[in-house]
Amino acid sequence: MSHKWFSVHGIIVIQYDKTSRLVLFPDARNRLGELTMDPMVSARVPTELRDQVHRQLQKIGSTPTELINSAYEVFLQTKELPKASPSFSAGPRKLSKSQVAKLCTNIEETTFPVPEYYFGEKSYDQLLQEGLKASYEALS
């Protein structure tokens, strides 16, 4: 069986006996014009997980290749494996004592006290009302 290949709009096409054409992969050429391909990555993934992910990727118009490339880029930036964020149910939550302490420390480190005379005779409620009014006016 004879065949030849050619590139059309960045896609490499293989033609067999002038009857069937098969699009294989994006045309990737180096600076010298030689055909190159990115390396393939292989991994074992539970079938159900793979199928669920493929369905979700299809819904957003993405591919497993884009997912893998994104995961590699995240790893390069963070030097950590991506972690699934826990799903939270709706409703009130309560902070632990250590979370409250950490929050208080963060607030102290990122804010500074303002003397009472700074805002004149206005109460906190008045200041908040003025700020919200300005925000709402900016939206209209």
C-alpha positions in Angstrom: 0.0 0.0 0.0 1.5 3.3 -1.0 1.0 6.5 0.9 2.1 10.0 1.1 1.6 12.8 3.6 1.1 16.5 3.2 0.2 19.5 5.5 -2.9 21.5 5.1 -3.6 24.5 7.4 -1.3 23.0 10.1 -2.8 19.5 10.0 -0.9 16.6 8.6 -2.9 14.4 6.3 -1.9 10.9 5.2 -3.3 9.7 1.9 -3.5 6.0 1.1 -3.8 4.9 -2.5 -5.5 8.2 -3.4 -8.8 6.9 -1.9 -8.7 7.4 1.9 -7.4 10.3 3.9 -6.6 10.2 7.6 -6.0 13.3 9.7 -3.4 12.3 12.3 -2.0 15.2 14.4 -1.3 18.9 14.3 1.7 19.8 12.2 4.6 20.6 14.5 7.7 21.7 12.8 10.9 23.0 14.4 12.8 26.0 13.2 14.5 24.0 10.5 11.2 22.9 9.0 11.6 19.3 10.2 8.6 17.4 11.4 8.5 17.1 15.2 6.0 15.9 17.7 5.6 16.6 21.4 6.2 13.5 23.6 3.2 11.4 24.7 2.4 10.9 28.4 0.8 7.7 29.5 -0.9 7.1 32.9 -3.2 4.6 34.5 -6.6 6.1 35.5 -9.6 4.3 36.9 -12.1 3.7 34.1 -15.0 5.5 35.8 -12.9 8.5 36.7 -11.6 8.7 33.1 -15.1 8.5 31.7 -16.5 11.1 34.0 -13.7 13.5 33.3 -14.0 13.0 29.5 -17.7 13.8 29.7 -17.1 17.0 31.6 -14.2 18.0 29.3 -16.5 17.4 26.3 -19.2 19.7 27.9 -16.7 22.6 28.1 -15.2 21.9 24.7 -11.8 20.8 26.1 -9.7 17.7 25.7 -7.6 15.4 27.9 -4.5 16.8 26.3 -5.4 20.3 27.5 -6.2 19.0 31.0 -2.8 17.3 31.2 -1.0 20.3 29.9 -2.8 22.5 32.5 -1.9 20.1 35.3 1.7 20.2 34.3 1.7 24.0 34.2 0.1 24.2 37.7 2.7 21.8 39.0 5.5 23.9 37.6 4.1 27.0 39.2 3.2 25.5 42.6 5.6 22.6 42.8 2.7 20.6 44.3 0.2 18.1 43.1 -3.2 19.7 42.4 -5.6 18.9 45.3 -9.3 18.4 44.9 -11.0 21.1 47.0 -13.5 19.7 49.4 -17.1 20.3 48.5 -19.0 22.3 51.1 -22.7 22.1 51.7 -24.8 25.3 52.0 -25.4 26.7 55.5 -23.6 28.4 58.3 -20.1 27.3 59.3 -18.2 27.7 62.5 -14.5 28.5 62.7 -12.2 26.4 64.9 -10.2 28.2 67.7 -7.1 28.0 65.6 -8.9 29.4 62.5 -10.2 32.3 64.6 -6.7 33.0 66.0 -5.2 32.9 62.5 -7.9 35.2 61.1 -7.3 37.7 64.0 -3.5 37.6 63.4 -4.0 38.2 59.7 -6.3 41.2 60.3 -3.8 42.7 62.8 -1.0 42.2 60.3 -2.8 43.7 57.3 -4.7 46.6 58.9 -3.9 49.6 61.1 -5.8 51.5 63.7 -7.5 54.7 62.7 -8.1 57.4 65.3 -11.7 58.2 66.0 -11.3 61.8 65.0 -10.2 60.8 61.5 -13.8 60.4 60.3 -15.2 63.4 62.2 -18.6 63.0 63.8 -19.8 60.2 61.5 -20.7 56.8 62.9 -19.6 53.5 61.3 -23.2 53.0 59.9 -23.1 56.5 58.3 -19.7 55.8 56.7 -20.9 52.4 55.5 -24.1 53.9 54.0 -22.1 56.6 52.2 -19.7 54.1 50.8 -22.5 51.8 49.6 -24.4 54.7 48.1 -21.3 55.7 46.1 -20.8 52.1 44.9 -24.5 51.8 43.8 -24.3 55.2 42.0 -21.2 54.1 40.1 -23.1 51.0 38.9 -26.0 53.0 37.4 
